[in-house]
């Protein structure tokens, strides 16, 4: 279980790097024509305007979110073959949670306004691109390093063989 959480944290870390790079590159044109980097909004969550602070916050949150995915991966018994799909769904869910709960108060709940406001639409697309980059890194980590389904099944079969003697002898519980 610890290895899956470590894979999730590592995948989340790389995903955070990818997401912070995407948010650093993508600019949002404001109402007055000024261009702001999308990563600056991440730094606003801790009341800062620094680009580096935004990157560090993004990477730290992505590492935690990746570790949580590793925990869910283990608890639900997901297969390595479906990790990319579930990582994408998980990442999109966090993108939605980010809009409704984690964004700074003036932007919170803004997806409905993004249809009318071009600046918010650009911000929503930037967040979506970052989210999909995170999902690609997280899903890739579990596809490459996750425990294959066969080894889990083999472990269960070995455990069942140890529990029940194969020679027909009665165990202490069956006497």
Secondary structure, DSSP 8 states (H G I E B T S, - for coil): -HHHHHHHHHHHHHHHHHHHHHHHH-EEE-TTS-EEETHHHHHGGGT---HHHHHHHHHHHHHHHHHHHHHHHHHHT--GGGHHHHHHHHHHHHHHHIIIIIS-TTTTTGGGGGGT-HHHHHHHHHHHHHHHHHHHHHHHHHHHHS--HHHHHHHHHHHHHHHS-TT----TTT-
